[in-house]
Amino acid sequence: MNPVRRSRDLPQPVHHTLIPQVAMRCRRNHRWSVAAAIALSIVMGTSAAMHRTLAQAPPVAGGDSRPAAPEPASDNEAAGVEPPDDQREQPSDVSDDQIRQWIEMLGSPKFAVRERAAIRLVNAGEKVVPELKQLAATSSDPEIRLRASELAKQIGQGNEEAKIEAFLSGKSENLDGWEIAKRVLGDTGSIRELYAEVVLEHPEIAGSLSGTARDRAIAMNAAAARVRKAMVEEGRFPNRADAVALLFPLIFDRGAISNEYELLLIRTLRGEAGSLLYQSATLSVPYQRLVGGWSRRTGIANRQDVLWLMMSHNVIHALPLALETLSASTDPETLTIALQAIARFGNQRNADSISKLLHDDRAVAVNGFIRGKASRTELGDAATATLAILYNIPLADVGFEAATIDPKFGFRPEEVGFAMGDKSRRTQARQRVLDRVKEINNADSKQDPVQLLVE
């Protein structure tokens, strides 16, 4: 097992630190309360001392009149003592007759017998779960139904913890959806930790990855409902597992997602969860890949927020989304943020998509100041600034005296405007950038074709 570096000085194996958290999350996932855990420990405790004490206790007068279930013949069992580990039946050695006998023992009037049966059933593992579930559904005795149901949950929880421990230690890949997930995310210790968190907190998402589009739609709704409930009822902000669970199904299918789902996703990624994933040295790239998958399914209604988020988190998939926005939207503010994304991630090949906006005089920012005078930025000004950036023309040379290139957002709209009523400077700036673009294009066309290929 390769250690995963954390904020501490020394590396530690992933599973040593995460497994206690795994157990806690399993219990939370199964909605276990403290009271339920205590009750279950009373019914099915595993202390050998308790076994001996209870097995040796005299029967209570006037006890349960139900007929006793068949008693095990072993001397150890008759004494209420579990046999040594090397004498216990292993799950693969357990017969159907033994399982049926232990299930019948759950109805014994003797506590020690019921407890021994419970321990044997838990040790038998997944093999007994179907019969326990059937017993929980069909028994006429409410106590037996409860015992069977809790045993099935306990076995499932124990199996899940064991699977996750083996997964985190690198000994197993047997988690729902992992074969698909690792092709998208990669396979490192940090990624396995993150995926284990998703499996624990949103198991339906992991299970849907290899399913149908309908399976993923159902899982998405379940995950969204869980995140909203945690926010409203528990006052808990979405965590990184919530963020990945909401994003993951979006990479598989086509079609716009609901506005409600997208708003929840935007809120989640703009919060701490998105920041932690983006800033992580080991998780930022797979996170950006997931956000890129979302870009194919976002609607136009939230396009400004989506493009802003993608630029903030350095997601290069903002470029094709921005180019599509130029055709899909007529809103000047939405078009402006699309131009910012093109200036941030684009190149000269995108110039033709921008040129049609050069003479658009709709205002996109009116709160700036140029030389102490109120300024106005038009959509055409934003297009002019975008062309200048794509062609590496200094913004000051074009006429935007106070403008600077923004490393995240390309440019700031309020900086690429002109003083109110100053039409001549605006016209000169647009013509100046067109002349420079034409000059650069002509120079490129005269270069040796081999040199162009080298460049």
VOGU-3710 file (C-alpha; in Angstrom, 3 decimals, decimal comma):
1> mnpvrrsrdl> 0,000/0,000/0,000  1,407/3,319/-1,020  1,071/6,003/1,680  -0,896/9,135/0,920  0,639/12,418/2,000  -1,457/14,618/4,214  -0,937/17,943/5,947  1,105/16,197/8,631  4,865/15,779/8,230  4,924/11,992/7,900
11> pqpvhhtlip> 2,935/9,925/5,395  0,399/7,485/6,791  -1,420/4,588/5,145  -4,829/5,746/4,004  -6,840/2,980/5,620  -5,333/3,478/9,109  -6,763/6,966/9,322  -9,968/6,649/7,343  -11,439/3,374/8,560  -12,663/4,801/11,918
21> qvamrcrrnh> -14,400/7,515/9,873  -15,779/4,817/7,603  -17,440/3,095/10,547  -19,004/6,326/11,733  -20,290/7,153/8,267  -21,694/3,675/7,818  -23,708/4,086/10,974  -24,900/7,506/9,872  -25,807/6,130/6,455  -27,965/3,438/8,074
31> rwsvaaaial> -29,594/6,080/10,330  -28,342/4,366/13,510  -29,058/6,292/16,668  -27,117/5,879/19,892  -30,159/4,289/21,483  -30,490/1,775/18,650  -26,802/0,870/18,880  -27,116/0,287/22,643  -30,238/-1,810/22,184  -28,552/-3,876/19,518
41> sivmgtsaam> -25,502/-4,464/21,717  -27,793/-5,705/24,491  -29,539/-8,123/22,123  -26,468/-9,278/20,220  -23,390/-8,438/22,338  -20,264/-10,383/21,583  -18,421/-10,430/24,905  -17,373/-13,966/25,872  -17,796/-13,057/29,533  -21,368/-12,044/28,885
51> hrtlaqappv> -21,924/-15,328/27,063  -20,764/-17,352/30,029  -22,696/-15,307/32,591  -25,937/-15,398/30,662  -25,617/-19,071/29,751  -25,125/-20,018/33,396  -27,952/-17,864/34,718  -30,964/-19,830/36,047  -34,188/-19,635/34,070  -36,693/-17,048/35,165
61> aggdsrpaap> -39,854/-18,396/36,678  -42,889/-17,858/34,539  -40,734/-17,188/31,478  -41,702/-17,284/27,839  -43,932/-20,265/27,143  -42,857/-20,571/23,500  -41,383/-23,990/22,599  -37,590/-23,969/22,602  -35,778/-24,062/19,296  -33,326/-26,918/18,659
71> epasdneaag> -30,252/-26,551/20,848  -26,728/-26,979/19,457  -25,014/-30,189/20,480  -21,514/-28,754/21,003  -20,222/-28,728/24,595  -18,916/-25,216/24,050  -22,283/-24,023/22,837  -24,127/-25,835/25,602  -21,988/-23,936/28,078  -22,635/-20,634/26,312
81> veppddqreq> -19,007/-20,297/25,194  -17,877/-19,570/21,651  -15,362/-22,093/20,307  -11,806/-20,966/19,508  -11,287/-19,180/16,200  -9,689/-22,193/14,556  -12,738/-24,330/15,404  -15,392/-21,923/14,159  -17,156/-22,568/10,905  -15,896/-20,295/8,179
91> psdvsddqir> -18,527/-18,643/5,932  -17,641/-21,001/3,090  -18,125/-24,040/5,364  -21,576/-23,102/6,638  -24,338/-25,368/5,363  -27,905/-24,402/4,633  -29,063/-26,664/7,471  -26,838/-24,788/9,945  -28,189/-21,460/8,750  -31,762/-22,651/9,165
101> qwiemlgspk> -30,929/-23,944/12,650  -29,413/-20,637/13,716  -32,385/-18,730/12,336  -34,725/-20,956/14,321  -32,591/-20,272/17,396  -33,427/-16,561/17,093  -36,850/-17,513/18,410  -35,485/-19,301/21,485  -36,854/-18,126/24,857  -33,284/-18,224/26,184
111> favreraair> -31,287/-15,058/25,712  -27,927/-16,849/25,533  -29,182/-19,099/22,741  -30,515/-16,173/20,755  -27,225/-14,361/21,235  -25,153/-17,327/20,089  -27,342/-17,677/17,016  -26,895/-14,006/16,217  -23,115/-14,265/16,471  -23,036/-17,349/14,248
121> lvnagekvvp> -25,215/-15,643/11,644  -23,024/-12,536/11,631  -19,914/-14,699/11,246  -21,532/-16,510/8,324  -21,626/-13,228/6,398  -23,595/-12,287/3,291  -24,804/-15,827/2,713  -27,442/-15,514/5,437  -28,723/-12,049/4,538  -31,506/-13,188/2,125
131> elkqlaatss> -33,006/-15,522/4,729  -32,731/-12,880/7,439  -34,525/-10,371/5,245  -37,233/-12,910/4,494  -37,619/-13,624/8,206  -37,797/-9,890/8,952  -40,584/-9,563/6,402  -42,640/-12,660/7,195  -42,265/-13,587/10,875  -45,364/-13,167/12,989
141> dpeirlrase> -43,213/-12,352/16,035  -42,271/-8,634/16,112  -39,168/-9,370/18,239  -37,882/-11,879/15,706  -38,595/-9,464/12,884  -36,567/-6,792/14,684  -33,646/-9,133/15,436  -33,529/-10,402/11,864  -33,700/-6,901/10,403  -30,935/-5,556/12,648
151> lakqigqgne> -28,746/-8,576/11,967  -29,097/-8,083/8,216  -28,091/-4,438/8,635  -25,146/-5,345/10,856  -23,856/-7,913/8,359  -24,222/-5,456/5,495  -22,420/-2,759/7,452  -19,584/-5,081/8,442  -19,166/-6,280/4,877  -19,102/-2,707/3,604
161> eakieaflsg> -16,458/-1,690/6,129  -14,320/-4,684/5,212  -14,692/-3,951/1,501  -13,718/-0,320/1,979  -10,744/-1,191/4,163  -9,470/-3,588/1,501  -10,161/-0,986/-1,190  -8,274/1,763/0,616  -5,324/-0,502/1,320  -5,067/-1,328/-2,378
171> ksenldgwei> -5,891/-5,012/-1,849  -9,236/-4,883/-3,612  -11,144/-2,950/-6,249  -14,501/-4,415/-5,293  -16,542/-1,244/-4,821  -19,627/-0,405/-6,850  -18,785/1,643/-9,922  -15,036/1,779/-9,298  -14,030/0,209/-12,616  -15,808/3,068/-14,376
181> akrvlgdtgs> -14,843/5,738/-11,862  -11,121/5,084/-12,072  -11,173/5,530/-15,852  -12,499/9,037/-15,277  -10,699/10,007/-12,072  -7,511/7,958/-12,151  -6,283/5,720/-9,341  -4,326/7,202/-6,451  -4,637/6,987/-2,682  -6,351/10,389/-2,505
191> irelyaevvl> -8,802/9,482/-5,245  -9,666/6,204/-3,520  -10,328/8,083/-0,280  -12,639/10,467/-2,087  -14,464/7,687/-3,907  -14,929/5,733/-0,665  -16,573/8,826/0,832  -18,937/8,998/-2,136  -19,814/5,303/-1,769  -20,577/5,761/1,929
201> ehpeiagsls> -22,573/8,963/1,685  -24,218/8,471/-1,723  -24,229/4,707/-2,452  -26,884/5,057/-5,146  -24,547/7,261/-7,206  -21,801/4,622/-7,185  -24,309/1,922/-8,040  -25,725/3,896/-10,974  -22,434/4,442/-12,795  -22,710/1,123/-14,593
211> gtardraiam> -26,480/1,408/-14,968  -28,845/3,116/-17,377  -29,588/6,803/-17,865  -32,748/6,279/-15,831  -30,734/4,719/-12,982  -28,459/7,758/-12,930  -31,388/10,175/-13,008  -32,927/8,452/-9,984  -29,566/8,465/-8,180  -29,077/12,167/-8,945
221> naaaarvrka> -32,452/13,023/-7,423  -31,665/10,961/-4,316  -28,255/12,600/-3,871  -29,672/16,093/-4,366  -32,424/15,424/-1,825  -29,848/14,194/0,712  -27,644/17,256/0,236  -30,600/19,631/0,605  -31,801/17,825/3,717  -28,371/18,081/5,321
231> mveegrfpnr> -28,281/21,802/4,575  -31,786/22,518/5,865  -32,193/20,095/8,780  -28,595/19,694/9,958  -27,206/23,080/8,972  -24,334/21,302/7,234  -22,663/22,773/4,177  -22,071/20,364/1,266  -18,771/18,502/1,473  -16,467/17,211/-1,248
241> adavallfpl> -18,258/13,848/-1,451  -21,509/15,730/-2,076  -19,850/17,751/-4,839  -18,468/14,687/-6,619  -21,748/12,789/-6,202  -23,671/15,632/-7,853  -21,135/15,944/-10,675  -20,318/12,340/-11,521  -23,543/11,250/-13,286  -23,386/14,311/-15,561
251> ifdrgaisne> -20,478/12,971/-17,608  -22,464/10,014/-18,980  -25,658/11,263/-20,557  -26,921/14,120/-22,705  -29,735/16,582/-22,168  -30,042/19,609/-19,928  -30,412/19,002/-16,209  -33,124/20,663/-14,156  -32,658/24,252/-13,071  -33,159/23,254/-9,435
261> yelllirtlr> -30,397/20,617/-9,634  -28,012/23,004/-11,363  -28,547/25,752/-8,807  -27,737/23,279/-6,017  -24,618/22,205/-7,875  -23,488/25,794/-8,398  -24,012/26,572/-4,727  -22,061/23,467/-3,739  -19,089/24,163/-6,010  -18,898/27,849/-5,143
271> geagsllyqs> -18,585/26,892/-1,494  -15,853/25,178/0,465  -16,372/21,807/-1,237  -15,478/23,145/-4,686  -12,573/25,192/-3,353  -11,035/22,197/-1,571  -11,239/20,049/-4,694  -9,855/22,755/-6,973  -6,993/23,613/-4,630  -5,992/19,991/-4,002
281> atlsvpyqrl> -2,725/19,030/-5,683  -3,973/15,471/-6,199  -7,694/16,021/-6,890  -7,852/19,216/-8,966  -7,391/17,521/-12,355  -10,080/14,822/-11,888  -12,343/17,493/-10,393  -11,881/19,726/-13,443  -12,661/16,729/-15,644  -15,970/16,212/-13,833
291> vggwsrrtgi> -16,868/19,896/-14,118  -16,080/19,658/-17,828  -18,638/16,867/-18,129  -21,223/19,166/-16,582  -20,530/21,784/-19,289  -22,255/19,563/-21,853  -25,511/19,508/-19,891  -25,844/23,008/-18,516  -28,759/25,147/-19,615  -28,620/28,746/-20,781
301> anrqdvlwlm> -30,472/30,059/-17,709  -27,433/29,716/-15,421  -24,754/30,194/-18,067  -23,182/33,246/-16,431  -22,687/31,428/-13,116  -21,393/28,279/-14,797  -18,843/30,138/-16,934  -17,744/32,223/-13,944  -17,236/29,054/-11,880  -15,291/27,323/-14,638
311> mshnvihalp> -12,970/30,285/-15,066  -12,507/30,528/-11,290  -11,518/26,857/-11,122  -9,412/26,892/-14,299  -11,653/24,480/-16,212  -10,639/24,665/-19,859  -13,979/23,226/-20,958  -15,288/26,759/-20,472  -13,997/27,555/-23,988  -16,348/25,334/-26,040
321> laletlsast> -19,199/26,315/-23,733  -18,417/30,003/-24,256  -18,282/29,594/-28,043  -21,643/27,809/-27,960  -23,007/30,648/-25,811  -22,264/33,205/-28,554  -24,854/31,444/-30,698  -27,283/30,394/-27,968  -27,709/33,683/-26,095  -28,718/37,229/-26,965
331> dpetltialq> -28,252/38,625/-23,459  -25,357/41,144/-23,483  -24,132/40,266/-19,974  -24,115/36,542/-20,751  -22,296/37,241/-24,015  -19,741/39,361/-22,167  -18,809/36,614/-19,721  -18,564/34,229/-22,680  -16,102/36,672/-24,270  -14,127/36,718/-21,034
341> aiarfgnqrn> -13,888/32,913/-21,124  -12,720/33,039/-24,752  -10,112/35,653/-23,840  -9,015/33,423/-20,951  -8,800/30,077/-22,785  -9,106/30,805/-26,511  -6,756/31,501/-29,402  -6,715/33,261/-32,768  -8,807/30,537/-34,397  -11,765/31,815/-32,357
351> adsiskllhd> -11,584/35,337/-33,827  -14,313/34,811/-36,444  -16,843/33,975/-33,725  -16,120/37,304/-32,032  -16,008/39,700/-34,963  -19,798/39,825/-35,378  -20,060/41,510/-31,959  -17,541/44,298/-32,638  -20,218/46,868/-33,495  -22,800/45,842/-30,886
361> dravavngfi> -23,501/49,000/-28,864  -25,523/47,440/-26,034  -24,212/48,396/-22,597  -22,703/45,731/-20,345  -21,134/47,922/-17,632  -21,861/51,523/-16,657  -20,208/51,775/-13,250  -16,612/52,410/-14,313  -14,616/55,650/-14,444  -12,192/56,849/-17,094
371> rgkasrtelg> -10,087/59,947/-16,302  -12,460/60,781/-13,487  -15,509/60,552/-15,743  -18,236/57,942/-15,670  -17,660/55,338/-18,344  -19,763/52,940/-20,335  -18,679/49,562/-21,640  -20,501/48,234/-24,678  -20,590/44,657/-25,887  -18,483/45,756/-28,858
381> daatatlail> -15,823/47,031/-26,443  -15,685/43,606/-24,767  -15,303/41,975/-28,197  -12,502/44,449/-29,047  -10,656/43,595/-25,824  -11,079/39,872/-26,486  -9,558/40,157/-29,982  -6,664/42,179/-28,611  -5,908/39,528/-25,978  -6,130/36,657/-28,465
391> ynipladvgf> -3,630/38,411/-30,747  -1,338/39,465/-27,885  -1,977/43,155/-28,546  -1,483/45,233/-25,379  -4,838/46,632/-24,260  -3,285/50,068/-23,768  -2,185/50,087/-27,434  -5,772/49,556/-28,497  -7,051/52,460/-26,398  -8,004/50,837/-23,079
401> eaatidpkfg> -5,625/52,932/-20,996  -6,547/51,579/-17,552  -7,190/47,956/-18,537  -5,080/44,966/-17,504  -5,315/41,290/-18,408  -7,036/39,342/-15,659  -5,363/35,933/-15,093  -8,673/34,237/-14,296  -11,297/36,197/-16,208  -9,429/37,507/-19,245
411> frpeevgfam> -10,388/41,128/-18,676  -12,626/43,216/-16,465  -15,616/44,679/-18,322  -15,567/47,953/-16,379  -11,967/48,577/-17,504  -12,553/48,231/-21,248  -15,068/51,035/-21,681  -14,901/54,692/-22,657  -16,100/57,916/-21,116  -19,764/58,605/-21,623
421> gdksrrtqar> -20,356/60,221/-25,002  -16,798/59,599/-26,273  -17,756/57,791/-29,467  -14,660/58,787/-31,399  -12,224/57,012/-29,063  -14,391/53,895/-29,156  -14,461/53,904/-32,968  -10,712/54,432/-33,132  -10,068/51,539/-30,733  -12,151/49,109/-32,739
431> qrvldrvkei> -10,514/50,129/-35,996  -7,080/49,948/-34,427  -7,552/46,359/-33,276  -8,948/45,354/-36,673  -5,933/46,841/-38,411  -3,532/45,036/-36,088  -5,352/41,731/-36,516  -5,240/42,101/-40,289  -1,546/42,964/-40,153  -0,758/39,921/-38,005
441> nnadskqdpv> -2,790/37,608/-40,231  -1,070/38,906/-43,366  2,357/38,448/-41,780  1,490/34,881/-40,802  0,327/34,055/-44,338  3,696/35,155/-45,772  5,727/32,936/-43,486  7,342/29,768/-44,743  4,730/26,964/-44,331  7,363/24,759/-42,700
451> qllve> 8,088/27,506/-40,164  4,382/27,827/-39,421  4,212/24,117/-38,702  7,178/24,396/-36,355  5,544/27,247/-34,501
//
